[in-house]
Amino acid sequence: MIDVSAPVADSTANWVDTRAPLWARPYLRLSRMDRPIGSWLLLLPCLWSAALAAAMAGRLRDLPWLIALFAIGAFVMRGAGCTWNDITDHDLDARVERTRSRPIPAGQVSVRQAAVFLVVQALIGLVVLLQFDRFAVIAGIASLLVVAIYPFMKRITYWPQFVLGLAFSWGALMGFAVLLGRIDATALALYAGSIAWVIGYDTLYAHQDADDDALIGVKSTALLFGARTQVMLALFYALAVALIGLSLWLAGTGWFGWLGLAAFAAHLAWQVAHIKIDDSPLCLRLFKSNRDAGLLLFAGLLADAIARAI
């Protein structure tokens, strides 16, 4: 008999393992509710774009409502994306020490059950998306193509992190689509900066599996960069700061926003200074710390939006 209470190897002693009903645990693990860092990283570009667009449009009063919808959407759609990833990767996950205890390869749920759960999550995400106007709905639906192809990229290119960046940064466009009804150069610069940021932090994450990936033929920027990871991380983080800075300049952001960007840049520089690619626990800690980096930038952009409204 399959033990559905058995934890995932790289996520133990969390609320899912200790408090969630036994029947729900495999599904909560599929959607990564036991480790919400990915949901935060998906949400943060949404928050940046919402604050920046609200300041540009003079619509600060709409920001709490928009943030709430973006938060629900980010957690649900990240769960759907992870479920899809686990469905497509269950054969590979069974061959990697860190992932073989995930619900599908561990036999806690079948591929069919996971597919049904995926549909349920996607429908909840659709309900959130339908709260917006037609342009924003179309913009949101367009992201699904990138999400659908991402799991296959590690099989054919050393740059799956770039495709992940396209997907995880989509929220950088959505605040503009919702509040301004357009996706302009300001939005695109923010989107490009976020993509560079995602490439950087997901390279850190990928170093946890670099040895296993090399053995089974899975590709990543961690394998591509190898010993040059620190230099490449500095390059992509610098590019992220520069492109986000361009977005702030195009938006006419005030000092609070620039202070937020400076704090964001300082945090990224700290990560670069401390990275050791052969220290998996350190790579994971630095990866997770990007939530704090993104919140520093959001705090500055939010303060700027409030200052402009006063």
C-alpha positions as CSV (number, residue, x, y, z in Angstrom):
1,M,0.0,0.0,0.0
2,I,1.3,3.5,-0.9
3,D,2.0,5.7,2.0
4,V,0.6,9.1,1.1
5,S,2.0,10.6,4.3
6,A,5.6,10.0,3.1
7,P,7.3,13.4,2.6
8,V,9.1,14.7,-0.5
9,A,12.9,14.4,0.0
10,D,13.7,18.1,-0.4
11,S,10.7,19.5,1.5
12,T,10.2,18.0,4.9
13,A,8.7,19.1,8.3
14,N,6.3,21.6,6.6
15,W,2.7,22.2,7.3
16,V,1.6,19.8,4.6
17,D,3.5,16.9,6.3
18,T,2.2,17.8,9.7
19,R,-1.3,19.3,9.4
20,A,-2.9,18.6,6.1
21,P,-5.4,15.8,5.7
22,L,-3.8,12.6,4.4
23,W,-5.9,12.5,1.3
24,A,-4.9,16.1,0.3
25,R,-1.1,15.8,0.9
26,P,-0.1,14.4,-2.5
27,Y,-2.1,17.1,-4.3
28,L,-0.7,19.9,-2.1
29,R,2.7,18.6,-2.9
30,L,1.9,18.5,-6.6
31,S,1.0,22.2,-6.4
32,R,4.1,22.9,-4.2
33,M,2.0,24.3,-1.4
34,D,4.6,22.8,0.9
35,R,7.2,25.2,-0.5
36,P,5.6,28.5,-1.6
37,I,8.9,30.2,-2.7
38,G,8.0,29.5,-6.4
39,S,4.6,31.2,-6.0
40,W,6.3,34.2,-4.5
41,L,8.8,34.4,-7.4
42,L,5.9,34.2,-9.8
43,L,4.0,36.9,-7.9
44,L,6.8,39.4,-7.6
45,P,6.9,40.6,-11.2
46,C,3.1,41.0,-11.0
47,L,3.5,43.2,-7.9
48,W,6.2,45.3,-9.6
49,S,4.1,45.9,-12.7
50,A,1.0,46.6,-10.6
51,A,2.8,49.3,-8.5
52,L,4.5,50.8,-11.5
53,A,1.3,50.9,-13.6
54,A,-0.8,52.2,-10.8
55,A,1.7,55.1,-10.3
56,M,1.6,55.9,-14.0
57,A,-2.2,55.7,-14.3
58,G,-3.0,57.4,-11.0
59,R,-5.0,54.4,-9.9
60,L,-3.6,53.7,-6.4
61,R,-7.1,52.9,-5.2
62,D,-7.2,49.9,-7.5
63,L,-3.9,48.4,-6.2
64,P,-5.2,46.4,-3.2
65,W,-7.8,44.7,-5.3
66,L,-5.3,44.0,-8.1
67,I,-2.7,42.6,-5.7
68,A,-5.2,40.3,-4.1
69,L,-6.2,38.9,-7.5
70,F,-2.6,38.6,-8.6
71,A,-1.7,36.7,-5.4
72,I,-4.5,34.2,-5.9
73,G,-3.7,33.7,-9.5
74,A,0.0,33.3,-8.8
75,F,-0.4,30.6,-6.2
76,V,-3.0,28.7,-8.2
77,M,-1.2,28.9,-11.6
78,R,2.1,28.1,-10.1
79,G,0.5,25.0,-8.7
80,A,-1.0,24.2,-12.1
81,G,2.4,24.7,-13.7
82,C,4.1,22.5,-11.2
83,T,1.5,19.8,-11.7
84,W,2.0,20.0,-15.5
85,N,5.8,19.8,-15.0
86,D,5.4,16.7,-12.8
87,I,3.2,15.0,-15.3
88,T,5.6,15.6,-18.1
89,D,8.7,14.9,-16.0
90,H,7.6,11.9,-13.9
91,D,10.0,9.5,-15.8
92,L,12.9,11.9,-15.2
93,D,12.0,12.6,-11.6
94,A,12.1,8.9,-10.8
95,R,15.8,8.9,-11.8
96,V,16.9,11.9,-9.7
97,E,17.5,11.5,-5.9
98,R,15.9,14.8,-5.0
99,T,12.7,14.3,-7.0
100,R,12.0,10.5,-7.0
101,S,9.8,10.9,-3.9
102,R,7.4,13.4,-5.6
103,P,3.8,12.2,-5.7
104,I,3.7,10.8,-9.2
105,P,7.0,8.8,-9.3
106,A,6.3,7.7,-5.7
107,G,2.9,6.3,-6.7
108,Q,0.9,8.6,-4.4
109,V,-1.2,9.8,-7.3
110,S,-1.6,8.6,-10.9
111,V,-0.9,10.7,-14.0
112,R,-4.7,10.7,-14.7
113,Q,-5.5,12.0,-11.2
114,A,-2.8,14.7,-11.5
115,A,-4.3,15.7,-14.9
116,V,-7.7,16.2,-13.3
117,F,-6.2,18.2,-10.5
118,L,-4.4,20.3,-13.2
119,V,-7.7,21.2,-14.8
120,V,-9.3,22.2,-11.5
121,Q,-6.4,24.6,-10.8
122,A,-6.5,26.0,-14.3
123,L,-10.2,26.7,-14.0
124,I,-9.7,28.6,-10.8
125,G,-7.0,30.6,-12.5
126,L,-9.4,31.3,-15.3
127,V,-12.0,32.6,-12.9
128,V,-9.4,35.1,-11.6
129,L,-8.4,36.1,-15.1
130,L,-12.0,36.8,-16.1
131,Q,-12.2,39.6,-13.5
132,F,-10.2,41.7,-15.9
133,D,-11.1,43.3,-19.3
134,R,-10.8,41.6,-22.6
135,F,-7.2,42.8,-23.4
136,A,-5.9,41.6,-20.0
137,V,-7.6,38.2,-20.4
138,I,-6.0,37.7,-23.9
139,A,-2.7,38.8,-22.5
140,G,-3.0,36.3,-19.6
141,I,-4.1,33.4,-21.8
142,A,-1.1,34.0,-24.1
143,S,1.2,33.0,-21.3
144,L,-0.1,29.4,-21.4
145,L,1.9,28.5,-24.5
146,V,5.1,29.3,-22.8
147,V,4.0,27.4,-19.7
148,A,3.1,24.4,-21.8
149,I,6.4,24.0,-23.6
150,Y,8.7,24.8,-20.6
151,P,9.0,21.3,-19.2
152,F,10.3,20.0,-22.5
153,M,13.1,22.6,-22.9
154,K,15.5,20.8,-20.6
155,R,15.6,17.9,-23.0
156,I,16.6,20.0,-26.0
157,T,18.5,23.1,-24.9
158,Y,20.9,24.3,-22.2
159,W,18.7,27.4,-21.8
160,P,15.5,26.1,-20.2
161,Q,16.0,28.9,-17.6
162,F,15.3,31.4,-20.4
163,V,12.0,29.8,-21.2
164,L,11.2,29.7,-17.5
165,G,12.0,33.4,-17.4
166,L,9.5,34.0,-20.2
167,A,6.8,32.3,-18.1
168,F,7.7,33.4,-14.6
169,S,8.1,37.1,-15.7
170,W,4.7,37.3,-17.5
171,G,3.3,39.2,-14.6
172,A,5.6,42.1,-15.4
173,L,3.2,42.7,-18.4
174,M,-0.1,42.1,-16.6
175,G,-0.2,45.1,-14.4
176,F,0.1,47.3,-17.5
177,A,-2.5,45.3,-19.3
178,V,-5.0,45.6,-16.5
179,L,-4.4,49.2,-15.4
180,L,-3.3,50.9,-18.6
181,G,-4.8,48.7,-21.2
182,R,-1.5,48.4,-23.1
183,I,1.9,46.7,-23.1
184,D,4.4,49.4,-23.9
185,A,8.1,49.9,-23.8
186,T,8.0,50.4,-20.0
187,A,6.3,47.0,-19.6
188,L,8.6,45.3,-22.0
189,A,11.7,46.6,-20.3
190,L,10.4,45.4,-16.9
191,Y,9.6,42.0,-18.5
192,A,13.1,41.7,-20.0
193,G,14.7,42.6,-16.7
194,S,12.7,40.0,-14.9
195,I,13.7,37.4,-17.4
196,A,17.4,38.1,-16.7
197,W,16.6,37.9,-13.0
198,V,14.9,34.5,-13.4
199,I,17.8,33.1,-15.4
200,G,20.1,34.1,-12.6
201,Y,18.2,32.7,-9.7
202,D,17.1,29.5,-11.4
203,T,20.7,28.8,-12.3
204,L,21.3,28.8,-8.6
205,Y,18.5,26.3,-8.1
206,A,19.6,24.1,-10.9
207,H,23.0,23.6,-9.3
208,Q,21.3,21.3,-6.8
209,D,20.7,18.7,-9.5
210,A,23.7,19.4,-11.8
211,D,25.3,16.0,-11.2
212,D,22.1,14.0,-11.7
213,D,21.2,16.1,-14.7
214,A,24.5,15.4,-16.3
215,L,24.0,11.7,-15.8
216,I,20.5,11.4,-17.3
217,G,21.1,13.9,-20.1
218,V,19.0,16.8,-18.8
219,K,20.3,20.3,-19.7
220,S,20.5,23.5,-17.8
221,T,22.4,26.8,-17.5
222,A,24.0,25.3,-14.4
223,L,25.7,22.7,-16.5
224,L,26.4,25.2,-19.3
225,F,28.0,27.8,-17.1
226,G,29.8,25.3,-14.7
227,A,32.8,27.0,-13.1
228,R,31.8,30.3,-14.7
229,T,28.5,30.5,-12.8
230,Q,29.6,33.3,-10.6
231,V,30.6,35.5,-13.5
232,M,27.4,34.7,-15.5
233,L,25.3,35.2,-12.4
234,A,26.8,38.7,-12.0
235,L,26.2,39.4,-15.7
236,F,22.5,38.4,-15.7
237,Y,21.8,40.1,-12.4
238,A,23.5,43.3,-13.7
239,L,21.4,43.0,-16.9
240,A,18.3,42.6,-14.7
241,V,19.0,45.8,-12.7
242,A,19.8,47.8,-15.9
243,L,16.7,46.8,-17.7
244,I,14.4,47.3,-14.7
245,G,16.1,50.7,-14.2
246,L,15.3,51.5,-17.8
247,S,11.6,50.6,-17.1
248,L,11.6,52.9,-14.0
249,W,13.2,55.7,-16.1
250,L,10.5,55.3,-18.8
251,A,7.8,55.4,-16.1
252,G,9.2,58.6,-14.6
253,T,9.7,56.9,-11.2
254,G,10.6,59.0,-8.2
255,W,13.3,58.5,-5.6
256,F,11.5,55.8,-3.6
257,G,11.4,53.6,-6.7
258,W,15.1,54.1,-7.3
259,L,15.9,53.3,-3.7
260,G,14.0,50.1,-4.0
261,L,16.0,49.2,-7.1
262,A,19.2,50.0,-5.3
263,A,18.3,47.7,-2.4
264,F,17.3,45.0,-5.0
265,A,20.7,45.4,-6.7
266,A,22.6,45.3,-3.4
267,H,20.9,42.0,-2.5
268,L,21.7,40.5,-5.9
269,A,25.4,41.6,-5.4
270,W,25.4,39.8,-2.0
271,Q,24.2,36.6,-3.7
272,V,27.0,36.8,-6.3
273,A,29.6,37.4,-3.6
274,H,28.5,34.3,-1.6
275,I,27.8,31.7,-4.3
276,K,29.6,28.4,-4.1
277,I,28.2,26.0,-6.8
278,D,29.4,22.9,-5.0
279,D,27.4,23.8,-1.9
280,S,23.8,22.7,-2.6
281,P,22.2,23.9,0.7
282,L,23.8,27.3,0.1
283,C,22.6,27.4,-3.5
284,L,19.0,26.7,-2.2
285,R,19.3,29.4,0.4
286,L,20.5,32.0,-2.1
287,F,17.7,31.0,-4.5
288,K,15.1,31.4,-1.8
289,S,16.5,34.8,-0.8
290,N,15.3,36.2,-4.1
291,R,11.9,36.6,-2.5
292,D,13.4,39.2,-0.2
293,A,15.2,40.9,-3.1
294,G,12.0,41.2,-5.1
295,L,10.1,42.5,-2.1
296,L,12.7,45.3,-1.6
297,L,12.0,46.5,-5.1
298,F,8.3,46.2,-4.7
299,A,8.4,48.2,-1.4
300,G,10.2,51.0,-3.3
301,L,7.7,51.0,-6.2
302,L,4.8,50.9,-3.8
303,A,6.1,53.9,-1.8
304,D,6.6,55.8,-5.1
305,A,3.0,55.1,-6.2
306,I,1.7,56.3,-2.8
307,A,3.9,59.4,-2.9
308,R,2.7,60.3,-6.4
309,A,-0.9,59.9,-5.2
310,I,-0.5,62.3,-2.3
